[in-house]
Each structure stands twice: as C-alpha cells, then as structure tokens.
Amino acid sequence: MATTSEQFFLEGLIEHSQSVFLDVFSPNHGDRCEGCHHVPSDMMLPYISRMLMEDDDVDDELSDHPALLQVQQPFAQILSSPSDNGDTDGAKDLLQDAAADERTLSLTLSEGTYAVGAFLKGMEEANMLLPRANNGFRKDELVNKMVIRESSNHSGAKKRHASNDRVEEEEVIRRIRKSMMMIKEPSDICAHDMLDDLMSGGYETYIIRGMKSLRIAMANNEVEKTSKKSSRRASANVVDIHTILILCAQAVSENDQMRAGELLKQIKQHASKTGDVTQRLAQCFAKGLEVRLLGTGSQAWQLLMADRLSIVESIKAHNLYMAACSFNKVVLHFSTMTILQAMVGKTRLHILDYGMRYGFHWAHLLRLLVSREGGPPKAVKITAIGQPQLRPCPVELIEETGRRLSKCAHDLGVQFTFYAIRKKLEEVCIEDLDTDPEEVLIVNDHFNFNTLMDENIFFDDPSPKDTVLHNIRKMRPDVFIQSILNSSYGSSYLSRFREALFYYTAMFDMFDATIPRQSKSRVMLEQELFGRSALNVIACEGADLTERPEKYKQWQARNQRAGLRQLPLEPDIVNYMKDKVRSCHHKDFLICDDGQWLLQGWMGRVLLAQSTWVAEDAS
C-alpha cells in the first residue's frame, strides 16, 4: 500500500527520536539544547516549507487569511528561527506562544512526533478553506521523489506505529476540523450579508463606486503606466513570449516532450503573476502547459472544480471585472432593455434563464418594472436551469438566489414565482415549463451555450447545441436573447491554443489598461477566475474540456437551421449602449453592430456578441 506523505514524514521523525521538533514540544525543552539531534534538513525543512506555502506564488495570496495564520503562526516561527545552540530561550518563548494557540484551537499537540502529524493535517484542513494556486498538484510528485530517496533509511518505521497512537492522531484531526469549521463561520456570515446588500439595491451603487475608484487610481498612476510601456518594449527586445508559447504548444501537439520542456523553462523565466501584462499571461499559460506535459489535465481540473473560490472572493473579483470592463454591463443592459420593450402593455412575465448565478440583474429588472409607466406587472416568474454537474453553477446556489429574489419581489410588492430545474441544458423542453398564454416568455442565455458539445458522441444523434436550439423554437418565446463568446477553437490542439492565446492576450491587456497592477483582486481575477478557464482549454480534452465557443456567424447559421428567425436590433438600444461605453469606459473598448449582432471587443478584436431571435413562423 502506498505510503502517504504524513506517514512518510512521521516515520522519519520516529527514526530521529531526539529531533529538534521533539525538543521544541518536550516539557523539558529549556533544559536540553546541546545534546539535541537535528533531522536532516534536506528532508524536513523543504517538506514543511512546501506544506506551508505549496508554491512561491501562493505565499502572498494566503498569508493574510486569519484561519491559516491562526494554525500556522507557531510553526512558521520555529522554522524561521536560527537552529544554533544559542536559541534556547527563544524556543521556550515560542513554546509558550504555541501553548496559547493550542488552548485557543483546543488542540492537544503535546505528543511529540504526532504533533507534527497533526500540524500537517491541520494545514491541509486550512488549505481546503482557502483559494489554491493552480500549482498545487505538483506537491504529490515532489513528495513521491522524497519517498524514493529516503525510503531505504526508514523501511522499518511502520512497525513502531501502535493502534492507540493512530486513534489519538484521528482525535487531533477531528478537533482541528471542528476548530476550522468554527473559524469559517464569520466569512459565511459576511458572504450572506454581502449578497443580501447587493440584491437589495446596492449592486448598481457598488459598481458605480468601483468605476470611480478605478478611474482615480489609474489617473494617479501615470508613472507606472510609463514604466509598463517601457518594460513592455524592453521585454519585447529580449524575448517574444507569444512565439515561445506557440512553439511550446506545437511541441506538445507533436508529443515532443523534451523540446516542450525546454521551451516551458524559458516561459517560466519570464512569468510572474504580479509583473507586466506579458509576464502575467505567461504565468497563466505556463501552468496549463505544465499540466498538459505531465498528462494530468483531467485530475488537475477536477481538483480545481472541487476547490471552489469562496463566495466573498468570487463576488469581489466579479465586481472588479464589472467596474473595469464594459462587456458584462452591456450584456445585462441589453437584456434588460429588450425585456422592458417586450413588456410594453403586458402584465405577466416569465423568464427562462439558462445558467443563473447571483441574479443581481434580475433584482434590478424587478425594480425597473415596478417603476415603469403603467405600474408594476401582475406576476413575474423565473425558471432557472441548474445543471447536475458542478459547472457552471450548482443548483443549491441557484435556489439560494431564488430565495433572495423572492424576498426582493415581496419588498417591492410584486407577485413572484421561482423554479429551479436540475437538468442538462439540452434536455430542457417546453414540457418542463409552467407556461401561461397571457405571459411574455423570455428565453435568456449569457454564454452558457458555449459549454455544450459541438457534436454528440453518437454520430447519428444531433449536436447538443442544435438540440437546445430546436427546444427553444418549440417553446415559441416572445424573445430569445443570446449572448456568446466570439471564438472558435477549430479541430486541432494548436489551433485551439492559438485562439485561446489571442483571446486571453486581449483580456489581460484590457485589465492592464483599466486596473492598477498592485491590485490583489486583479491577481485573483486573472490567475484564478480566468486562469482556471485557460488551464482547462490548454490542458484538458474530451468531456473535461468545458468551453467550446463558436463565432457569431457560426451561431447565426445554427440558429437558422434550427428554425429561428433573427430580430433586427433596436436602434435606440444600440445607440444607448454605444454612448455609455464611449463616455464611461476606456477608449480602446470596441462596440459596434454587424448583421443584427451587437459586438463588443478590445482594440479591434471582437470578443462577445449578442442578438435576439424568435421562432421562424412567429408573427
């Protein structure tokens, strides 16, 4: 049976029974220093360092989290203190501090060797509560190398483990888990308070305030802007990261492991999550290429999906994106104004939403409907689709959003009904909807159809994308509002990599022009939210590949084949959107229309598109 990292580490400590860690946790530690024996530093200290930090890039993101600091503090001090004989008094002080934290967390860390084992387990529990960097999957590989190197020195250590000691260790782990659950509660309360505040009307105010703060920060940062441009020119003279990235992807596609590994080393030398835009992009893509080379794309993706960001961090990153970028604001305003226009002279509304998340924009729509000319509607109904798998949003979160929307509607005096359907997108049909002939039916999708497979695994069956469009036609909505990511991955890995590189280059360049470089939330936005999607595109295949976008002209052909007819864009809506983007956002944002699609992008590259549709035979 394979030896776990904790067992291996404990076996090493048993072999060196007079180690410095046993001395630190011994009651008589202050009386014995000269006779202590140290565990070999090439085994213990690197391992503890990895468990504390997991990767150099993770340190600054996790170091401020109170849950981790509470568990980590005494051990980090021990590791950072000199190990010479003159530190006996300092170690005694550390022991007293550790005892205080021990009482706070209700831990019994006085059992020598198993104190370290409990610490390692505690660190794992703490890490489960925190956002991980994508590099975490390299830990097991490094530990396995340590096991191979040291196994000959510790082959007999397992025999010294008694069953009662294992019971004690499990009890310590249980207490750590209980303590960490107690630590987690305040953040959950904070998240719920934040969501309630945003739903009750603070969302629009928060975004406006965020836009003003970013504008002031960027205006006061002219020196940094100049340095960024000069550093960008300097780096371009030294190395062309984009070319090396494409060459590395080509080597990967040709299964040239040696060549790809050499190129990946060059990329890492010019990668930094806090550097200029090229270095941040290289940091993001290097992770995906490394996972691809290791052949662990599926495992890494499953770990990332299970290791979700906290609600507070996710909302902060989302709100920063909304304040810095016009894309989502235009998408939501376009949908809202289209629905308001469809509701002129109508009193009942039914929205079928493919892939709801927090639902702040629907609360905003409710407030606009209440204040419209002619009075509030008699009834509003929202049916939200929650897919059984983790992506794009768990049903539990959708149901929680429904409860908040119900409270918002009650406060506004609107009769409101909310349904959540747990089905795949392509399986939702007219029979699943409780429709009323008097209600205006709006079908809305914001980028979720990009996750559908291009074709079914059985070639005789239709594509899931075609299936969902046929089902929408049968629903005969008053308006189908479609929002898509304008990209196409093609049929080869290299073409997919190139398209992803162009897309993320535009996004990272946009962030660099609108968000200060020192912003921690920007790092979270780039390396966690966008970084996860980039890793999926670069490292995964088959069912694990979650994004399969198409160009807007490809979607237009699909929609028409499915029996849908495109509606013309309303000039008033288009002109309003253009004025807002040009007056409130960076000059390099693109907004235009083509073939009845409203297009958005950055510096001439089209990244998003929206259009409206009805059944082909609808009046």
C-alpha positions as CSV (number, residue, x, y, z in Angstrom):
1,M,0.0,0.0,0.0
2,A,1.4,3.4,-0.9
3,T,2.8,5.5,1.9
4,T,1.0,8.8,2.5
5,S,3.0,12.0,2.8
6,E,2.1,12.2,6.5
7,Q,3.1,8.6,7.2
8,F,6.5,9.1,5.5
9,F,7.2,12.3,7.4
10,L,6.3,10.7,10.7
11,E,8.4,7.7,10.0
12,G,11.4,10.0,9.6
13,L,10.7,11.6,12.9
14,I,10.5,8.2,14.7
15,E,13.9,7.3,13.4
16,H,15.3,10.5,14.9
17,S,13.7,10.4,18.3
18,Q,15.8,13.3,19.7
19,S,14.9,15.7,16.8
20,V,14.6,19.4,17.2
21,F,10.8,19.1,16.8
22,L,10.6,16.7,19.7
23,D,12.8,19.1,21.7
24,V,10.5,22.0,21.0
25,F,7.4,20.2,22.1
26,S,9.0,18.5,25.1
27,P,8.2,19.8,28.6
28,N,11.9,19.9,29.4
29,H,13.0,21.6,26.3
30,G,14.6,24.5,28.1
31,D,16.9,22.2,29.9
32,R,18.4,20.4,26.9
33,C,19.9,22.1,23.8
34,E,23.4,21.0,23.4
35,G,22.5,17.3,23.1
36,C,19.7,17.7,20.5
37,H,19.9,15.9,17.2
38,H,18.6,17.6,14.0
39,V,16.5,15.9,11.4
40,P,18.4,16.2,8.1
41,S,17.4,19.5,6.6
42,D,17.2,18.1,3.1
43,M,14.2,16.0,4.2
44,M,12.3,18.0,6.9
45,L,12.6,21.7,6.2
46,P,11.8,21.6,2.4
47,Y,8.8,19.4,3.1
48,I,7.5,21.7,5.9
49,S,8.1,24.7,3.6
50,R,6.1,23.2,0.8
51,M,3.3,22.4,3.2
52,L,3.3,25.9,4.4
53,M,3.5,27.6,1.0
54,E,2.9,24.9,-1.6
55,D,4.4,27.2,-4.2
56,D,6.3,30.5,-4.1
57,D,3.4,32.2,-5.9
58,V,0.9,31.2,-3.2
59,D,2.6,33.0,-0.3
60,D,1.3,36.5,-0.8
61,E,-2.3,35.3,-1.5
62,L,-2.7,33.1,1.6
63,S,-0.5,34.9,4.1
64,D,-3.2,37.3,5.3
65,H,-6.0,34.8,5.8
66,P,-6.9,34.7,9.6
67,A,-7.7,31.0,9.5
68,L,-4.3,30.0,8.1
69,L,-2.4,32.4,10.3
70,Q,-4.0,31.0,13.5
71,V,-2.9,27.5,12.7
72,Q,0.5,28.4,11.1
73,Q,1.9,31.0,13.4
74,P,3.8,29.0,16.0
75,F,5.3,26.6,13.4
76,A,6.3,29.3,11.0
77,Q,8.2,31.0,13.8
78,I,10.0,27.8,14.7
79,L,11.1,27.3,11.0
80,S,12.2,30.8,10.6
81,S,14.3,30.9,13.8
82,P,18.1,30.0,13.7
83,S,18.9,26.5,14.8
84,D,22.1,27.1,16.7
85,N,22.7,26.4,20.4
86,G,22.1,30.0,21.5
87,D,18.3,30.0,20.8
88,T,17.1,28.0,23.9
89,D,15.3,31.0,25.4
90,G,13.7,32.0,22.1
91,A,12.4,28.4,21.6
92,K,11.0,28.5,25.1
93,D,9.1,31.7,24.3
94,L,7.8,30.0,21.1
95,L,6.6,27.1,23.1
96,Q,4.6,29.4,25.3
97,D,3.0,31.1,22.3
98,A,2.3,27.7,20.8
99,A,0.6,26.6,24.0
100,A,-1.6,29.7,23.9
101,D,-2.7,28.9,20.4
102,E,-3.2,25.3,21.4
103,R,-5.7,26.4,24.1
104,T,-7.5,28.6,21.5
105,L,-7.9,25.8,19.0
106,S,-8.5,23.1,21.6
107,L,-5.6,21.1,20.2
108,T,-3.5,18.5,22.1
109,L,-0.1,18.9,20.5
110,S,2.0,17.5,23.3
111,E,2.6,14.0,21.9
112,G,6.0,14.6,20.3
113,T,6.0,13.0,16.9
114,Y,2.3,13.1,16.4
115,A,2.2,16.9,17.0
116,V,3.9,17.3,13.6
117,G,1.5,14.9,12.0
118,A,-1.5,16.8,13.4
119,F,0.1,20.0,12.2
120,L,0.3,18.7,8.7
121,K,-3.3,17.5,8.8
122,G,-4.3,20.9,10.1
123,M,-2.6,22.7,7.3
124,E,-4.5,20.5,4.8
125,E,-7.8,21.4,6.5
126,A,-6.8,25.1,6.4
127,N,-6.0,24.9,2.7
128,M,-9.4,23.4,2.0
129,L,-10.9,26.7,3.2
130,L,-8.7,28.9,1.0
131,P,-8.3,29.5,-2.7
132,R,-5.5,27.4,-4.1
133,A,-3.0,28.3,-6.7
134,N,-3.1,26.1,-9.8
135,N,0.4,24.8,-9.0
136,G,-0.7,22.7,-6.0
137,F,-0.9,19.5,-7.9
138,R,2.9,19.4,-8.1
139,K,3.2,18.6,-4.4
140,D,2.5,14.9,-4.7
141,E,5.1,14.5,-7.4
142,L,7.7,16.1,-5.1
143,V,6.7,14.1,-2.1
144,N,7.0,10.9,-4.1
145,K,10.6,11.8,-5.1
146,M,11.3,12.3,-1.4
147,V,9.8,8.9,-0.5
148,I,12.1,7.2,-3.1
149,R,15.2,9.0,-1.8
150,E,14.6,8.3,1.9
151,S,12.7,5.0,1.9
152,S,15.9,2.9,2.5
153,N,16.5,4.8,5.8
154,H,13.0,4.3,7.1
155,S,11.9,0.9,6.0
156,G,11.2,-0.4,9.5
157,A,9.4,2.7,10.8
158,K,5.9,1.4,10.2
159,K,6.3,-1.4,12.8
160,R,6.7,1.2,15.6
161,H,3.2,2.7,15.0
162,A,0.7,1.4,17.6
163,S,-3.0,1.4,17.0
164,N,-3.7,3.6,20.1
165,D,-1.4,6.3,18.6
166,R,-3.4,6.3,15.4
167,V,-6.6,6.8,17.4
168,E,-5.0,9.8,19.2
169,E,-4.0,11.3,15.8
170,E,-7.5,10.9,14.4
171,E,-8.9,12.6,17.5
172,V,-6.5,15.5,17.0
173,I,-7.6,15.7,13.3
174,R,-11.2,15.7,14.4
175,R,-10.6,18.6,16.8
176,I,-8.7,20.6,14.1
177,R,-11.6,20.1,11.7
178,K,-14.1,21.3,14.4
179,S,-11.9,24.3,15.1
180,M,-11.6,25.2,11.4
181,M,-15.4,25.0,11.0
182,M,-15.7,27.5,13.8
183,I,-13.2,29.8,12.1
184,K,-15.1,29.6,8.8
185,E,-18.5,30.8,10.2
186,P,-17.7,34.5,10.2
187,S,-16.8,34.5,6.5
188,D,-20.0,32.7,5.6
189,I,-22.0,35.3,7.6
190,C,-20.1,38.1,5.7
191,A,-20.9,36.5,2.3
192,H,-24.6,36.3,3.1
193,D,-24.6,39.9,4.3
194,M,-22.8,41.0,1.1
195,L,-25.2,39.1,-1.1
196,D,-28.3,40.5,0.7
197,D,-26.9,44.0,0.4
198,L,-26.2,43.7,-3.3
199,M,-29.6,42.1,-4.0
200,S,-31.4,44.8,-2.1
201,G,-30.2,47.6,-4.4
202,G,-26.5,48.1,-3.6
203,Y,-25.2,46.3,-6.7
204,E,-25.5,49.2,-9.1
205,T,-24.1,51.6,-6.5
206,Y,-21.2,49.3,-5.8
207,I,-20.3,49.1,-9.5
208,I,-20.5,52.9,-10.0
209,R,-18.3,53.4,-6.9
210,G,-15.9,50.8,-8.2
211,M,-15.7,52.5,-11.6
212,K,-14.9,55.9,-10.0
213,S,-12.2,54.3,-7.7
214,L,-10.5,52.6,-10.7
215,R,-10.6,55.8,-12.7
216,I,-8.9,57.8,-9.9
217,A,-6.4,55.0,-9.3
218,M,-5.4,54.8,-12.9
219,A,-5.2,58.6,-13.3
220,N,-2.9,58.8,-10.3
221,N,-0.7,56.1,-11.7
222,E,0.8,57.8,-14.8
223,V,4.4,56.9,-13.7
224,E,3.5,53.2,-13.5
225,K,1.9,53.4,-16.9
226,T,5.1,54.9,-18.4
227,S,7.2,52.2,-16.7
228,K,4.8,49.5,-18.0
229,K,5.2,50.7,-21.6
230,S,9.0,50.8,-21.3
231,S,9.2,47.4,-19.7
232,R,7.0,46.0,-22.4
233,R,9.3,47.3,-25.1
234,A,12.3,46.1,-23.2
235,S,10.9,42.6,-22.8
236,A,9.9,42.5,-26.5
237,N,13.5,43.2,-27.4
238,V,14.7,40.3,-25.2
239,V,12.2,37.5,-25.8
240,D,8.9,37.1,-27.7
241,I,6.8,35.2,-25.2
242,H,3.9,34.7,-27.6
243,T,6.1,33.0,-30.1
244,I,7.6,30.7,-27.5
245,L,4.2,29.8,-26.1
246,I,3.0,28.8,-29.6
247,L,6.3,26.8,-30.2
248,C,5.8,25.1,-26.9
249,A,2.2,24.2,-27.8
250,Q,3.3,22.9,-31.2
251,A,5.9,20.7,-29.5
252,V,3.2,19.4,-27.1
253,S,0.9,18.6,-30.1
254,E,3.7,16.7,-31.7
255,N,4.4,14.9,-28.5
256,D,8.0,16.2,-28.4
257,Q,8.3,16.2,-24.6
258,M,12.0,17.2,-24.5
259,R,11.5,20.2,-26.8
260,A,8.3,21.3,-25.0
261,G,10.0,21.0,-21.6
262,E,12.9,23.2,-22.7
263,L,10.5,25.9,-24.0
264,L,8.4,25.7,-20.9
265,K,11.5,26.5,-18.8
266,Q,12.1,29.6,-20.9
267,I,8.5,30.7,-20.4
268,K,8.7,30.3,-16.6
269,Q,11.8,32.5,-16.6
270,H,9.6,35.3,-17.9
271,A,6.4,34.6,-16.0
272,S,5.1,36.4,-12.9
273,K,1.6,36.9,-11.6
274,T,2.4,40.4,-10.4
275,G,4.6,41.5,-13.4
276,D,3.6,43.3,-16.6
277,V,0.8,42.0,-18.8
278,T,3.1,39.6,-20.8
279,Q,4.5,38.1,-17.6
280,R,1.1,37.6,-16.1
281,L,-0.1,35.9,-19.3
282,A,3.0,33.7,-19.3
283,Q,2.3,32.7,-15.7
284,C,-1.2,31.7,-16.6
285,F,-0.4,29.7,-19.7
286,A,2.7,28.1,-18.1
287,K,0.5,26.3,-15.6
288,G,-1.7,24.9,-18.3
289,L,1.3,23.7,-20.4
290,E,2.9,22.1,-17.4
291,V,-0.2,20.1,-16.5
292,R,-0.5,19.1,-20.2
293,L,3.0,17.8,-20.2
294,L,2.5,15.8,-17.0
295,G,-0.6,14.3,-18.6
296,T,-2.7,15.2,-15.5
297,G,-5.1,17.7,-17.1
298,S,-8.3,15.7,-16.0
299,Q,-7.1,15.3,-12.4
300,A,-6.0,18.9,-12.1
301,W,-9.3,20.2,-13.5
302,Q,-11.4,18.0,-11.1
303,L,-9.3,19.3,-8.2
304,L,-9.9,22.9,-9.3
305,M,-13.6,22.4,-9.7
306,A,-13.8,20.9,-6.2
307,D,-11.6,23.6,-4.8
308,R,-14.0,26.5,-5.3
309,L,-13.3,30.1,-4.5
310,S,-15.1,31.5,-1.5
311,I,-18.3,33.5,-2.2
312,V,-16.7,36.7,-0.9
313,E,-13.6,36.4,-3.1
314,S,-15.7,35.4,-6.1
315,I,-18.0,38.4,-5.7
316,K,-15.1,40.8,-5.3
317,A,-13.4,39.5,-8.4
318,H,-16.7,39.7,-10.3
319,N,-17.4,43.2,-9.2
320,L,-13.9,44.3,-10.1
321,Y,-14.5,42.9,-13.6
322,M,-17.8,44.8,-13.8
323,A,-16.2,48.0,-12.8
324,A,-13.2,47.7,-15.1
325,C,-14.8,46.3,-18.2
326,S,-17.9,47.2,-20.2
327,F,-18.6,43.7,-21.5
328,N,-20.9,42.3,-18.9
329,K,-22.6,45.6,-18.2
330,V,-23.6,45.9,-21.9
331,V,-24.7,42.3,-21.9
332,L,-27.0,42.8,-18.9
333,H,-28.3,46.2,-20.0
334,F,-29.1,44.9,-23.5
335,S,-31.1,42.0,-22.0
336,T,-32.9,44.3,-19.5
337,M,-33.9,46.9,-22.1
338,T,-35.0,44.2,-24.5
339,I,-37.3,42.7,-21.9
340,L,-38.7,46.0,-20.9
341,Q,-39.5,46.7,-24.5
342,A,-41.2,43.3,-24.8
343,M,-43.3,44.1,-21.7
344,V,-44.8,47.3,-23.0
345,G,-48.6,46.9,-22.5
346,K,-48.1,43.5,-20.8
347,T,-48.7,42.4,-17.2
348,R,-47.2,39.0,-16.9
349,L,-43.6,38.0,-17.4
350,H,-41.9,34.6,-17.5
351,I,-38.1,34.4,-17.9
352,L,-36.3,31.1,-18.6
353,D,-32.7,31.6,-17.6
354,Y,-30.1,29.1,-18.7
355,G,-27.4,29.3,-16.1
356,M,-28.3,31.8,-13.4
357,R,-25.7,32.7,-10.7
358,Y,-26.2,35.5,-8.3
359,G,-29.2,37.1,-10.1
360,F,-28.4,40.8,-9.2
361,H,-29.5,42.0,-12.6
362,W,-32.9,40.3,-12.2
363,A,-33.5,42.2,-9.0
364,H,-32.6,45.4,-10.9
365,L,-35.2,44.4,-13.6
366,L,-37.8,44.0,-10.9
367,R,-37.2,47.5,-9.6
368,L,-37.4,48.9,-13.2
369,L,-40.7,47.0,-13.8
370,V,-42.2,48.4,-10.6
371,S,-41.3,52.0,-11.6
372,R,-42.3,51.7,-15.3
373,E,-45.2,53.8,-16.8
374,G,-48.4,51.9,-16.3
375,G,-47.4,50.3,-13.0
376,P,-45.9,47.1,-11.9
377,P,-46.7,43.7,-13.5
378,K,-49.3,41.4,-12.0
379,A,-46.9,38.5,-11.9
380,V,-43.3,37.7,-12.6
381,K,-41.9,34.1,-12.9
382,I,-38.3,33.0,-13.3
383,T,-37.3,29.4,-14.2
384,A,-33.6,28.8,-13.7
385,I,-31.7,25.9,-15.1
386,G,-29.1,24.3,-12.8
387,Q,-27.0,21.5,-14.4
388,P,-26.4,18.4,-12.4
389,Q,-22.6,18.8,-12.7
390,L,-20.6,21.4,-10.9
391,R,-20.3,23.7,-13.9
392,P,-21.5,26.3,-14.5
393,C,-23.3,26.7,-11.2
394,P,-24.6,24.3,-8.6
395,V,-28.4,24.1,-8.1
396,E,-28.0,24.9,-4.4
397,L,-26.6,28.3,-5.2
398,I,-29.4,28.9,-7.7
399,E,-32.0,28.0,-5.1
400,E,-30.4,30.4,-2.7
401,T,-30.6,33.1,-5.4
402,G,-34.2,32.3,-5.9
403,R,-34.9,32.9,-2.2
404,R,-33.2,36.3,-2.3
405,L,-35.1,37.3,-5.4
406,S,-38.4,36.2,-3.8
407,K,-37.7,38.5,-0.8
408,C,-36.8,41.4,-3.1
409,A,-40.1,40.9,-5.1
410,H,-42.0,40.7,-1.8
411,D,-40.5,44.0,-0.6
412,L,-41.4,45.6,-4.0
413,G,-45.0,44.3,-3.8
414,V,-44.6,42.1,-6.9
415,Q,-46.2,38.6,-7.1
416,F,-43.2,36.4,-7.8
417,T,-42.6,32.7,-8.5
418,F,-39.3,31.0,-8.8
419,Y,-38.5,27.5,-10.1
420,A,-35.1,25.7,-10.4
421,I,-34.8,22.8,-12.9
422,R,-32.0,20.3,-12.4
423,K,-31.2,19.2,-16.0
424,K,-28.7,19.4,-18.7
425,L,-29.2,22.4,-20.9
426,E,-30.1,20.4,-24.0
427,E,-32.7,18.3,-22.0
428,V,-34.9,21.3,-21.0
429,C,-38.0,21.4,-23.1
430,I,-41.5,23.1,-23.2
431,E,-43.0,20.3,-21.0
432,D,-40.7,21.4,-18.1
433,L,-42.2,24.9,-18.1
434,D,-45.4,26.0,-16.4
435,T,-46.4,28.4,-19.1
436,D,-49.3,30.7,-19.3
437,P,-50.7,32.0,-22.7
438,E,-51.0,35.5,-21.2
439,E,-47.4,35.8,-20.1
440,V,-44.5,37.2,-22.1
441,L,-41.9,34.3,-22.3
442,I,-38.3,35.4,-22.5
443,V,-35.6,32.8,-23.0
444,N,-32.2,34.2,-21.9
445,D,-28.7,32.8,-22.2
446,H,-25.5,34.5,-21.1
447,F,-22.6,32.5,-22.5
448,N,-23.7,29.1,-21.2
449,F,-24.3,27.5,-24.6
450,N,-20.5,27.7,-25.2
451,T,-20.2,24.8,-22.8
452,L,-22.3,22.5,-25.0
453,M,-20.6,19.8,-27.0
454,D,-20.2,20.5,-30.7
455,E,-21.4,17.1,-31.7
456,N,-22.8,14.1,-29.8
457,I,-20.5,11.0,-29.2
458,F,-23.0,9.0,-31.3
459,F,-22.7,10.4,-34.8
460,D,-26.3,9.6,-35.6
461,D,-27.6,11.9,-32.9
462,P,-27.8,15.7,-33.3
463,S,-25.3,18.1,-31.7
464,P,-26.3,19.2,-28.2
465,K,-26.1,22.8,-29.5
466,D,-28.6,22.1,-32.2
467,T,-30.8,20.2,-29.7
468,V,-31.1,23.1,-27.3
469,L,-31.9,25.5,-30.2
470,H,-34.7,23.2,-31.5
471,N,-36.1,23.0,-28.0
472,I,-36.2,26.8,-27.8
473,R,-38.0,27.1,-31.1
474,K,-40.7,24.7,-29.8
475,M,-41.1,27.0,-26.7
476,R,-42.0,29.8,-29.1
477,P,-40.7,32.6,-26.9
478,D,-41.6,36.2,-27.4
479,V,-37.8,36.8,-27.5
480,F,-34.8,34.6,-27.2
481,I,-31.8,36.7,-26.1
482,Q,-28.5,35.0,-27.0
483,S,-25.0,36.1,-25.7
484,I,-21.9,34.3,-27.0
485,L,-18.2,34.3,-26.7
486,N,-16.9,35.1,-30.2
487,S,-14.1,32.5,-30.6
488,S,-13.6,29.2,-32.4
489,Y,-11.1,26.5,-31.3
490,G,-11.0,24.6,-34.6
491,S,-10.2,20.9,-34.8
492,S,-6.6,20.7,-33.7
493,Y,-4.9,21.4,-30.3
494,L,-2.6,24.0,-31.9
495,S,-5.5,26.0,-33.4
496,R,-7.3,25.9,-30.1
497,F,-4.2,27.1,-28.3
498,R,-3.7,30.0,-30.7
499,E,-7.3,31.1,-30.4
500,A,-7.1,30.9,-26.6
501,L,-3.8,32.9,-26.6
502,F,-5.4,35.7,-28.7
503,Y,-8.4,35.8,-26.5
504,Y,-6.6,35.9,-23.2
505,T,-4.0,38.3,-24.5
506,A,-6.8,40.8,-25.3
507,M,-8.4,40.3,-21.8
508,F,-5.1,40.6,-19.9
509,D,-4.2,43.7,-21.9
510,M,-7.6,45.2,-21.1
511,F,-7.0,44.5,-17.4
512,D,-3.6,46.2,-17.6
513,A,-5.2,49.3,-19.0
514,T,-8.0,49.6,-16.5
515,I,-6.8,48.1,-13.2
516,P,-3.8,49.1,-11.2
517,R,-1.0,46.5,-11.3
518,Q,-0.7,46.3,-7.5
519,S,-4.4,45.3,-7.1
520,K,-4.7,41.9,-5.3
521,S,-8.2,41.4,-6.7
522,R,-6.7,41.8,-10.2
523,V,-4.4,38.8,-9.4
524,M,-7.4,36.8,-8.3
525,L,-9.3,37.8,-11.4
526,E,-6.5,36.9,-13.8
527,Q,-4.9,33.9,-12.2
528,E,-7.9,32.2,-10.5
529,L,-11.1,33.0,-12.5
530,F,-9.6,33.5,-16.0
531,G,-6.6,31.3,-15.2
532,R,-8.8,28.3,-14.4
533,S,-10.6,28.6,-17.7
534,A,-7.3,29.0,-19.5
535,L,-5.9,25.8,-17.8
536,N,-9.0,23.9,-19.0
537,V,-8.5,25.0,-22.6
538,I,-4.8,24.2,-22.6
539,A,-4.6,21.0,-20.5
540,C,-7.9,19.2,-21.0
541,E,-9.6,17.1,-23.7
542,G,-12.9,15.3,-24.2
543,A,-15.5,15.6,-21.6
544,D,-13.2,17.6,-19.4
545,L,-13.0,20.4,-22.0
546,T,-15.7,22.7,-20.8
547,E,-15.6,25.6,-23.3
548,R,-16.4,25.1,-27.0
549,P,-17.2,28.6,-28.3
550,E,-18.1,29.5,-31.9
551,K,-18.0,32.7,-33.9
552,Y,-21.2,34.7,-34.1
553,K,-21.7,33.9,-37.8
554,Q,-21.5,30.1,-36.9
555,W,-24.2,30.6,-34.3
556,Q,-26.3,32.5,-36.8
557,A,-26.2,29.6,-39.2
558,R,-27.0,27.1,-36.4
559,N,-30.0,29.2,-35.2
560,Q,-31.4,29.5,-38.7
561,R,-31.1,25.7,-39.3
562,A,-33.0,25.2,-36.0
563,G,-35.9,27.2,-37.3
564,L,-35.2,30.5,-35.5
565,R,-35.5,33.9,-37.1
566,Q,-33.3,36.8,-36.2
567,L,-34.9,40.1,-35.0
568,P,-33.4,43.4,-36.0
569,L,-31.5,45.3,-33.4
570,E,-33.4,48.3,-31.9
571,P,-31.6,51.5,-32.9
572,D,-32.4,53.2,-29.6
573,I,-30.9,50.3,-27.6
574,V,-27.8,50.1,-29.7
575,N,-27.2,53.9,-29.6
576,Y,-27.7,54.0,-25.9
577,M,-25.1,51.2,-25.4
578,K,-22.5,52.9,-27.6
579,D,-22.9,56.2,-25.8
580,K,-22.5,54.6,-22.4
581,V,-19.3,52.6,-23.4
582,R,-17.7,55.6,-25.1
583,S,-18.4,58.0,-22.3
584,C,-17.8,55.8,-19.2
585,H,-15.0,53.4,-20.3
586,H,-11.6,53.2,-21.9
587,K,-11.2,54.4,-25.4
588,D,-10.0,51.0,-26.7
589,F,-13.2,49.2,-25.9
590,L,-15.0,48.2,-29.2
591,I,-18.8,48.3,-29.6
592,C,-20.5,48.1,-33.0
593,D,-23.1,46.1,-34.8
594,D,-22.9,43.7,-37.8
595,G,-25.6,41.5,-39.3
596,Q,-28.1,42.3,-36.5
597,W,-25.5,41.3,-33.9
598,L,-24.3,43.7,-31.2
599,L,-20.5,43.2,-31.0
600,Q,-18.0,44.0,-28.2
601,G,-14.3,43.7,-28.0
602,W,-10.9,45.3,-27.2
603,M,-8.6,47.2,-29.6
604,G,-10.4,45.9,-32.7
605,R,-10.7,42.3,-31.7
606,V,-14.4,41.1,-31.4
607,L,-14.7,39.0,-28.2
608,L,-18.5,38.9,-27.5
609,A,-21.7,39.1,-29.4
610,Q,-25.5,39.4,-28.7
611,S,-28.6,39.1,-30.8
612,T,-32.4,38.4,-30.4
613,W,-34.5,35.6,-32.0
614,V,-38.0,34.2,-32.3
615,A,-39.5,31.1,-33.9
616,E,-39.3,31.3,-37.7
617,D,-43.1,31.3,-38.1
618,A,-43.8,33.7,-35.3
619,S,-45.6,36.9,-36.1
